[in-house]
Amino acid sequence: MDILICDDEPLALERLSRLVTQLGHQVTGHATHGQQAVELARSLEPDVVLLDIQMPEMDGLACAQYLRQLEPMPAIIFCTAYDHHALDAFKSNAEGYLLKPVMQQELQQVLDHLIRLTQAQVSCLKQKETMEELKISRHQIAAKTYRGVELVPVENVYYFLADQKYVTVRHKNGSVLIDETLKDLETEFGDQFIRIHRNALVSVNYLDGLEVVSSGQYQVRCRELEERLAVSRRHLPNLRERIQKL
C-alpha cells in the first residue's frame, strides 16, 4: 500500500518510515502538519495516512475531517503519544489508533486489517451486484473498531439494537457498533431476523421464547444469552406467530 506519514517530530517521522518500509509498503510522502498532509494527500492519493494528533498549524483531528472529504478517501491511522484522544479518533472514523512508540507488530496488524478491508470492499461490491440480480444477502457484517475492521458472520449475530445514530451488533464474541440503519438491516435480513421493538431486531435462530414482565409487558429470551430484550405491543402478535412456527 502507498502510505503518507504526517508527524511534526523528525525522529517519529523517520521511525514510522522505517517500519512502513520493513513491512513491505511504500512511503509516498512526508508531512509535518495537517495542512501539508491534506495537500499531499490530494496530489499523491495514498491508500493510508499515518497521522499524529498534536501538531502545529492544523492538528490531526482537524486534518482527518478534511481527509474524509477526499476522493478517493485514504484510510486514517492515528499515531500519538496520548491515549485520551481515542474517543475523538473513533468519532472521526479512523481505522486505527496506535500509541507511540509504535510497535512494528501493532502497525502490521492494523495494516493487515486494511488490506483485508480492501479485499472485503471489492468482494462487497461484487456481492451487491449479485444481490441486485439474485437478491442474496451478505454473510458478514463489517464493523470498524479502534483496532481496524472486524467481520462478524451474520449467523453469529444474536440481535441488532439501535441507539441514536449507531446500531449495536450483539454476537457470539461480544458486540460492535455499525453505522447502518435498523430499517436497512431489516430489509436485507428480514428472513433471518424479526422486529420485536422499534429499536431491535432479533435473530430467529436464537429465539428461545417470551417472558411476562408485568401486566401486558413482555420480553424476549435468546438462547446462549442472559440479557432480555423488551417487546413492544405492536410487534408482539407477529413475534408470537413466528415463535409458534419454530
N, C-alpha and C positions, 0 to 999 in steps of 0.2 A: 504494500500500500504506500501511497505518497503521503508524507506526513509533514505538516508545518508546525514548528515549535515556537512558542511565544513565552519569553521569560526575561525579566529585566536583570537577572543575575547571570553574569557570564559563565560562572562555574556550573550553575544549574543547566544553562543552555548547552554547554559542552557535554555534560554528563548525559543529558537526555538524548543528544545527538548520537553519542556513542552507543547507548542502549538500543536506540531505534535501528542503527546500522547492524549491530550484533544480532538483532532479531530478524534480520533479513529484509527490512523495509527501507524505503528511500526517504531521506530528509530533503524536501523540496525547497525549504526556505527557513529563515530565522527572523523573528521579530522581538523587539524589546518592550513594546507596549501594545495595548489593544487596537488603537487606530491603525498602526502599521500592520498588525495581524489581519485586520479586515481588508486592507488594501492588497496585501499579498494573497489572501485567500481568493479575492476577486480575480486576480490575474493568473494565479497558479492552479486554482481549483483542486486543492488537496483532498484526499479522502478523509483525513483525520487532522484535527488541530489539538496539539498538546498545549494547554493554556494555564498559565499561572493566574492567580486571582488578584493579589495585591501588587499593583504596578502603577507607575506614574501615568498621567495624561488620560488614560482610559483603563479601568481595571478589567479583570477577566469576566466578571458577571455582566458588565455593560457590553463588553466585546461579544459575548455569547449571544446577546439579543440581536446584534447586527449579523452575526454569522448565520443565525437561524433564518434570516431573510434571503440568503444567497441561493442561487440555483445554478449548479447543483449544490445542495447543502452539505457541508462537511460534518462528520461526527466530531463531538467535542469531548475531550477528556481533560478534566481539571487536575493539575499537579500543583499542590500547595502545601505549605508548612503548617496550615491551620485547619483543624477539623470542624470549627464552628460554622463554616460556610456550607456544610454538606446539604442542609435543607434548601438553601437558596440554589445550590447547584442542581438538586433534584428538580426544583421548580422550573429551572431553565432547560430541562430535558437533556441534561448531559448524559453521555453514555458511560462515563466513568469518573471516579473521584479518588485520586491517589495522593497519599501523604508523602512529603519529602522526608528523607531522601528516598526517591522512588526506587523500589527494588525491581530487578530485571524480571523476576518471576511474576510479580504483580502486573507489570506492564504487559508482559506476554499474555497473561490471562485475559486482560481487557481487550487487547488487540485480536486475540483469537476469537473472542466473543463477537467482535465487529466483523471479522471475516465470515463467521457463521451467519451473522445477521444479514450480510450482503448476499450470501448464498440463499438465505431464507427469503429475502426480498425478491430475488429473481424467481425462486420457487413459488412465492406467493402471487406474483404477477401472472405466472403461468396458471396457477391454480384458480385465480379469479376468472381468467378467460374460460377455463374449463367449467367453473361454477356457473357462468353466464349461459354456457351451452348445455350443460348437463345437470345444473342445479346441485352440485356437490359441495358440501360444507368443508371448512378447514378441519384439520385433525389436531391442530395445536393452536394455543393462544400465546402470542408474543407479548412479553411484558418487560419494560425497561426498569432495571434496578441500578443501584449505585455501582454494582459490580459489572454491569453490562446488560445483556439481553437474556432473559430466561424463557425457554419454550416449555409450556405446560400442555401435555396431552389433554384434549377435551374429555377423554374417558376417565381422567383422574380428577375432574372438577366436581366438587360437591354442590356448589352454588355460586351464583353471581349476586353481589349485593351492592346496590347503587348508594353512593354517599356524595352529594353535591356534584362536582364535575367528574369524579373518578368512580370506577367500579372495582370493588374488591373481588378477586377470584380466590375462593377458598378451595384448596386442592389437597391431595394426599400428603404433600411435603410442606405444607404451610399455606401462605397466602401472598398474593402480589396485587399491585394496583395496575389497572389498564385505563387508557384514555379512550374508551368506547362507550356507546350508549346502551342501556339495557334493551331499548326498543330494537336496535340493530341486532343485538345478540339473540333476542327472542325470534326475530325474523329468520336469522340464519340457522339457529339450533332449536327451532320450535318442536321438532320431533324428539329431541333428547332432553329438553328442559321444559318445565311448566311454571307459569307465573303463579305465585302464591300471594303476592303483595305488589303494590305499585313500585316497590324498590327491590324486589327479589325474584330470582329465577332459581329453581331447584332441579337438580338432575333427577330424571325419572328413575334411573338405575339405582340411585341411593335412597329413594323414598322408602321410609320404614313405617309410616303411619301418622295418625293425628292424635293430639292430646288436648283435652279440655283444660283451659287455664282457669276460666271463670265463666259465668253465665254468658253464653253466646260468643266467647272468645276461644280461639283455637291456636295451636302452634304445631308446626310440622317436625317430625323426628326423622333424622337421616342416619342410615347405617354408618358405623365407624366414627360418629361424631357425638360429643356430649352436648354441644350447644343446640338450642332450639330456635326456630325462626317463626315469627308471627305470621298468621294467615289472615288476610282481610276477608270480610264478609262477601265482598264482591267476587272473589276468586274461590271461595270455599266450595260451591257446588261442582265446579269443574275439577277441582282437586280431588274431591271425594270420588267422582266418577272415574278419574284416572287411576286412583289407588285401587278401586274395585276391579280394574282390568289387569292389574299386575299379577 
